[in-house]
């Protein structure tokens, strides 16, 4: 599904996106969608990490034990 949503972008960011578009031969929409997708993914991961951090029932292990479990 495609949806056109008007947004305001700071001039400095717009210039950077336009430059990237020229360098990669991909349009600005592609890069803006990728940037937004990455931001939302990172935000979701942060929320999940905070949820797990605050869950006292969630088992935690030390970094030493974690490395050991990976064999490093």
C-alpha positions as CSV (number, residue, x, y, z in Angstrom):
1,X,0.0,0.0,0.0
2,X,1.3,3.4,-0.9
3,X,0.2,6.5,0.8
4,X,1.3,10.0,0.1
5,X,1.9,11.9,3.4
6,X,3.1,15.5,3.2
7,X,5.9,16.1,5.7
8,X,8.2,19.0,6.4
9,X,11.9,18.3,6.2
10,X,14.7,20.6,7.3
11,X,16.6,22.1,4.4
12,X,19.9,20.5,5.6
13,X,18.3,17.0,5.6
14,X,16.6,17.5,2.3
15,X,19.9,18.5,0.7
16,X,21.5,15.4,2.1
17,X,18.7,13.2,0.8
18,X,18.8,14.8,-2.7
19,X,22.6,14.3,-2.8
20,X,22.2,10.7,-1.8
21,X,19.5,10.2,-4.4
22,X,21.8,11.5,-7.1
23,X,24.7,9.3,-6.0
24,X,22.7,6.1,-5.8
25,X,20.2,6.7,-8.7
26,X,17.4,5.9,-6.3
27,X,14.6,8.5,-5.7
28,X,14.2,10.4,-2.5
29,X,11.1,8.5,-1.6
30,X,13.1,5.3,-1.5
31,X,15.7,6.8,0.9
32,X,13.1,8.5,3.1
33,X,11.1,5.3,3.4
34,X,14.2,3.3,4.3
35,X,15.2,5.9,6.9
36,X,11.7,5.9,8.5
37,X,11.6,2.1,8.4
38,X,15.0,1.8,10.2
39,X,13.9,4.4,12.8
40,X,10.7,2.6,13.5
41,X,12.5,-0.8,13.7
42,X,15.0,0.7,16.1
43,X,12.3,2.2,18.2
44,X,10.4,-1.1,18.4
45,X,13.6,-2.9,19.4
46,X,14.3,-0.3,22.1
47,X,10.8,-0.7,23.5
48,X,11.2,-4.5,23.6
49,X,14.5,-4.2,25.3
50,X,13.1,-1.8,27.9
51,X,10.2,-4.1,28.5
52,X,12.5,-7.1,29.0
53,X,14.8,-5.1,31.2
54,X,11.9,-4.2,33.5
55,X,10.5,-7.7,33.6
56,X,11.9,-9.2,36.8
57,X,10.8,-12.7,35.6
58,X,13.0,-12.5,32.5
59,X,16.2,-14.4,33.0
60,X,19.4,-12.5,32.5
61,X,22.9,-13.8,32.2
62,X,26.3,-12.1,32.5
63,X,28.3,-11.1,29.4
64,X,30.9,-13.7,30.4
65,X,28.3,-16.5,30.4
66,X,26.8,-15.2,27.2
67,X,30.2,-15.4,25.4
68,X,30.8,-18.8,26.9
69,X,27.4,-20.0,25.5
70,X,28.6,-18.8,22.1
71,X,31.9,-20.5,22.4
72,X,34.0,-17.3,22.3
